[in-house]
Amino acid sequence: MLNVMSALGLLLLMPGPTNTLLLRSGVLSGFRRAWPLSLLECLAYLLQISFWGYLLSHIGDSAPWCLKWVQLASVAYLIKTSYRLWRHPDNPRNPLPEARVSRLHFFLLTLINPKGLLVVSFIVPVQTFADITLYLHFVAQFSVVVIPVGCTWVLFGARIKRSGHAWLTPLNINRTASVVIGCFAMAILSRLTGSLINTSVAF
């Protein structure tokens, strides 16, 4: 149990699109208003992990192309999010709807975060999703880990806000988040491209 929880904690603490937006929300909104995002993060991850766990336990390697298409769609969504954050900085006096990362947008971004697939592939045994007792046990473990980790990122952002640094403008925060998410998307795209090239060469 501790090994699984430790592995989950290390994976979820890694910087990525979801954690970047949690940090950003903490900076812009403060801990009290932003911490519920960690609950949305937990729900989105559980839905994604449950989907991949069920799919891999029943389909296995018979349809690898399905995984590739999902990964491509994830990269496209990450790039779109990066563009929105760069192009439309928040303006507290005149907020634009397209400038905000809504809770629905955050939920969808977490839903396609590749970390969920990594959890299924490397941390949680596939048989977990074929046994209801094992599955419920995993859900409890995961919730105990992901919610405090999400709150930690929000709290970190709120602490940065309280420090009162002049460079912490909405424009700089959004563009920093945009760069982090864009780099994450490019890293996934690079690995995916390499995988597709190796597959074509093998054939």
C-alpha positions as CSV (number, residue, x, y, z in Angstrom):
1,M,0.0,0.0,0.0
2,L,2.8,2.5,1.0
3,N,4.7,1.7,-2.2
4,V,1.7,2.5,-4.4
5,M,0.9,5.7,-2.4
6,S,4.5,6.8,-2.6
7,A,4.6,6.2,-6.3
8,L,1.4,8.1,-6.8
9,G,2.6,11.0,-4.7
10,L,5.8,11.4,-6.6
11,L,4.0,11.2,-10.0
12,L,1.3,13.7,-9.0
13,L,3.8,16.1,-7.5
14,M,5.7,16.4,-10.8
15,P,5.1,19.8,-12.6
16,G,2.6,19.5,-15.5
17,P,-0.5,21.2,-17.0
18,T,-2.8,20.4,-14.1
19,N,-0.4,21.4,-11.4
20,T,0.6,24.5,-13.3
21,L,-3.1,25.6,-13.4
22,L,-3.5,24.8,-9.7
23,L,-0.5,27.0,-8.9
24,R,-1.8,29.7,-11.1
25,S,-5.2,29.6,-9.4
26,G,-3.6,29.9,-6.0
27,V,-1.7,33.0,-7.1
28,L,-4.6,34.7,-8.8
29,S,-7.5,33.6,-6.5
30,G,-5.9,32.6,-3.1
31,F,-6.2,29.3,-1.3
32,R,-9.7,29.6,0.0
33,R,-11.3,30.2,-3.5
34,A,-9.0,27.8,-5.4
35,W,-8.6,24.7,-3.2
36,P,-11.9,23.1,-4.5
37,L,-10.1,22.6,-7.8
38,S,-8.2,19.7,-6.1
39,L,-11.5,17.9,-5.7
40,L,-12.2,18.4,-9.4
41,E,-8.7,17.1,-10.2
42,C,-9.3,14.0,-8.1
43,L,-12.6,13.3,-9.9
44,A,-11.2,13.8,-13.4
45,Y,-8.2,11.6,-12.7
46,L,-10.4,8.8,-11.3
47,L,-12.6,8.9,-14.3
48,Q,-9.6,8.8,-16.7
49,I,-7.8,6.1,-14.7
50,S,-11.0,4.0,-14.5
51,F,-11.5,4.3,-18.2
52,W,-8.0,3.3,-19.1
53,G,-7.9,0.5,-16.5
54,Y,-11.1,-1.0,-17.8
55,L,-10.0,-0.6,-21.5
56,L,-6.6,-2.1,-21.0
57,S,-7.9,-5.0,-18.9
58,H,-10.4,-5.9,-21.6
59,I,-8.8,-4.9,-24.9
60,G,-5.1,-5.1,-24.1
61,D,-2.8,-4.8,-27.2
62,S,-5.5,-5.6,-29.8
63,A,-6.1,-1.9,-30.6
64,P,-2.9,0.1,-30.0
65,W,-4.1,2.7,-32.6
66,C,-6.8,3.8,-30.2
67,L,-4.2,4.9,-27.7
68,K,-2.3,6.9,-30.3
69,W,-5.4,8.9,-31.3
70,V,-6.2,9.7,-27.7
71,Q,-2.6,10.9,-27.2
72,L,-2.7,13.1,-30.3
73,A,-6.0,14.6,-29.1
74,S,-4.5,15.3,-25.7
75,V,-1.5,17.1,-27.3
76,A,-3.9,19.2,-29.4
77,Y,-5.9,20.2,-26.3
78,L,-2.7,21.1,-24.4
79,I,-1.5,23.3,-27.2
80,K,-4.9,25.0,-27.4
81,T,-4.7,25.7,-23.6
82,S,-1.2,27.0,-23.9
83,Y,-2.3,29.4,-26.7
84,R,-5.3,30.7,-24.8
85,L,-3.2,31.5,-21.7
86,W,-0.5,33.3,-23.8
87,R,-3.0,35.2,-26.0
88,H,-5.6,36.2,-23.4
89,P,-4.1,37.4,-20.1
90,D,-6.5,37.9,-17.2
91,N,-7.5,41.5,-16.6
92,P,-9.1,42.0,-13.2
93,R,-10.8,45.3,-14.3
94,N,-12.3,43.9,-17.5
95,P,-12.2,40.2,-17.4
96,L,-12.8,38.4,-20.7
97,P,-14.6,35.1,-20.7
98,E,-12.0,33.6,-23.0
99,A,-9.2,34.8,-20.7
100,R,-10.4,32.6,-17.8
101,V,-9.6,29.0,-17.4
102,S,-13.0,27.8,-16.1
103,R,-13.5,24.9,-13.8
104,L,-14.9,22.9,-16.7
105,H,-11.8,23.7,-18.8
106,F,-9.6,22.6,-15.8
107,F,-11.6,19.4,-15.4
108,L,-11.3,18.6,-19.1
109,L,-7.5,19.4,-19.1
110,T,-7.0,17.0,-16.1
111,L,-9.2,14.4,-17.8
112,I,-6.7,14.2,-20.7
113,N,-3.5,14.6,-18.6
114,P,-1.2,11.6,-19.5
115,K,-0.4,11.1,-15.9
116,G,-3.6,9.0,-15.6
117,L,-2.4,6.6,-18.2
118,L,1.0,6.4,-16.5
119,V,-0.8,5.4,-13.3
120,V,-2.5,2.5,-15.1
121,S,0.5,1.5,-17.1
122,F,3.2,1.5,-14.3
123,I,1.7,1.8,-10.8
124,V,-1.6,0.1,-10.5
125,P,-2.0,-3.6,-11.5
126,V,-4.5,-4.1,-14.3
127,Q,-6.4,-6.7,-12.2
128,T,-7.4,-3.8,-9.9
129,F,-10.0,-2.8,-12.4
130,A,-11.5,-6.3,-12.6
131,D,-12.2,-6.7,-8.9
132,I,-14.5,-4.3,-7.2
133,T,-12.9,-4.6,-3.8
134,L,-9.4,-3.9,-5.2
135,Y,-10.8,-1.0,-7.2
136,L,-12.5,0.7,-4.2
137,H,-9.4,0.2,-2.2
138,F,-7.4,2.0,-5.0
139,V,-10.0,4.8,-5.1
140,A,-9.5,5.5,-1.4
141,Q,-5.7,5.4,-1.7
142,F,-5.7,7.7,-4.7
143,S,-8.1,10.2,-3.1
144,V,-5.9,10.4,0.0
145,V,-2.9,11.2,-2.1
146,V,-4.2,13.5,-4.9
147,I,-6.3,15.9,-2.9
148,P,-3.6,16.9,-0.5
149,V,-1.1,17.2,-3.4
150,G,-3.5,19.4,-5.3
151,C,-4.0,21.6,-2.2
152,T,-0.3,21.9,-1.8
153,W,0.1,23.3,-5.3
154,V,-2.7,25.8,-4.6
155,L,-1.2,26.8,-1.3
156,F,2.2,27.3,-2.9
157,G,0.6,29.6,-5.4
158,A,-1.2,31.5,-2.6
159,R,2.1,31.9,-0.7
160,I,3.7,33.3,-3.8
161,K,0.9,35.8,-4.1
162,R,1.3,37.0,-0.5
163,S,5.0,37.6,-1.1
164,G,4.0,40.6,-3.1
165,H,6.6,40.4,-5.8
166,A,6.0,43.1,-8.5
167,W,6.6,40.7,-11.4
168,L,3.6,38.5,-10.3
169,T,1.2,40.2,-12.8
170,P,-1.6,38.2,-14.4
171,L,0.2,38.5,-17.7
172,N,3.4,37.0,-16.4
173,I,1.6,34.2,-14.5
174,N,-0.5,33.2,-17.5
175,R,2.5,33.3,-19.9
176,T,4.6,31.2,-17.5
177,A,1.8,28.7,-17.3
178,S,1.5,28.8,-21.1
179,V,5.2,28.0,-21.6
180,V,5.2,25.1,-19.1
181,I,2.1,23.5,-20.6
182,G,3.5,24.1,-24.2
183,C,6.8,22.4,-23.2
184,F,4.8,19.5,-21.7
185,A,2.8,19.1,-24.9
186,M,6.0,19.2,-27.1
187,A,7.6,16.5,-24.9
188,I,4.6,14.2,-25.3
189,L,4.4,14.9,-29.1
190,S,8.1,14.1,-29.4
191,R,7.8,10.8,-27.7
192,L,4.6,10.0,-29.6
193,T,6.3,10.8,-33.0
194,G,9.3,8.6,-32.1
195,S,6.9,5.8,-31.2
196,L,5.0,6.1,-34.5
197,I,8.3,6.2,-36.5
198,N,9.6,3.0,-34.7
199,T,6.3,1.3,-35.3
200,S,6.4,2.1,-39.1
201,V,10.0,1.0,-39.3
202,A,9.1,-2.3,-37.6
203,F,6.4,-2.9,-40.2
